[in-house]
Amino acid sequence: MWLKGRTSFTKEEFIMNQTNTSKRIPTQINEFRGDYAFLSNFYPAPVSYMGQTYANNEAAFQAQKTLSAREQRKFCIFRMHNPSDAKKLGRDLTLRPD
């Protein structure tokens, strides 16, 4: 399939693809599994943000829920390789006012 492995498309490619039903790109993604697993916060890919590196997007997301640098560092120092652990730890943070 000519689209396999592509992450972006021109408008013309997308329209052309929609006319060929054997190579159709879904217009709605219902779950972040299979070909779309990389879109999940739980996908195992390092994320660098504001000088910190997190093991996954979930750890980075949870760290941003607080203004406390100490609490934010827990998500790096704690080595949040398991995104479920990051999500659990995020429940006990001092939340930002916004």
C-alpha positions in Angstrom: 0.0 0.0 0.0 1.5 3.3 -1.0 0.4 5.0 2.2 2.0 2.5 4.6 4.3 4.2 7.0 3.3 7.7 6.1 2.5 10.1 8.9 1.3 13.1 6.9 -0.4 13.6 3.6 -1.1 16.5 1.3 -4.8 17.4 0.8 -4.6 16.0 -2.8 -3.2 12.7 -1.6 -5.9 12.4 1.1 -8.7 13.1 -1.4 -7.2 10.7 -4.0 -6.9 8.0 -1.2 -10.6 8.5 -0.2 -11.7 7.7 -3.8 -9.8 4.4 -3.8 -11.6 2.2 -1.2 -8.8 -0.4 -1.1 -6.4 2.2 0.3 -8.7 4.4 2.4 -7.4 6.4 5.3 -9.8 6.4 8.2 -11.5 9.7 8.8 -12.1 8.8 12.5 -9.7 7.1 14.9 -11.6 5.3 17.6 -8.7 3.8 19.6 -5.0 4.2 19.9 -4.1 0.6 19.1 -2.5 -1.1 16.1 -1.4 1.4 13.5 -2.4 4.3 15.8 -0.7 3.2 19.0 1.9 5.9 18.6 -0.9 8.5 19.3 -1.5 7.3 22.8 0.0 9.0 25.9 1.0 5.5 27.0 3.2 4.9 23.9 6.8 4.2 25.0 8.7 7.1 23.5 10.9 9.7 25.3 9.5 13.2 25.5 11.7 16.2 26.3 9.9 19.3 27.6 11.2 22.4 29.5 14.7 20.8 30.0 13.3 17.5 31.4 13.1 14.2 29.7 10.2 11.8 30.4 9.9 8.1 29.4 6.5 8.7 27.8 3.9 11.3 27.1 1.8 10.4 30.1 4.6 11.2 32.5 5.2 14.5 30.8 1.5 15.3 30.9 1.1 14.4 34.6 4.2 16.5 35.5 2.7 19.6 34.0 -0.3 19.4 36.3 1.7 21.0 39.1 3.8 24.1 39.5 6.1 22.4 42.0 9.5 21.7 40.4 10.0 19.1 43.1 6.8 17.2 42.2 7.6 17.6 38.5 11.0 16.0 38.9 9.4 12.9 40.4 8.3 11.9 37.0 11.9 12.0 35.7 13.8 10.8 38.8 11.1 8.2 39.5 11.9 6.9 36.0 8.3 6.6 35.0 8.8 3.9 32.4 5.3 2.6 33.2 2.7 5.2 32.1 0.1 3.7 34.5 2.4 4.5 37.4 2.7 8.1 36.1 -1.1 8.4 35.9 -1.5 7.1 39.5 1.2 9.4 40.9 -0.5 12.3 39.1 -3.6 11.8 41.3 -1.7 13.0 44.4 -0.1 16.2 43.1 -0.6 19.8 44.2 -2.6 21.0 41.2 -2.0 24.2 39.4 -4.7 26.8 40.0 -5.8 26.7 36.3 
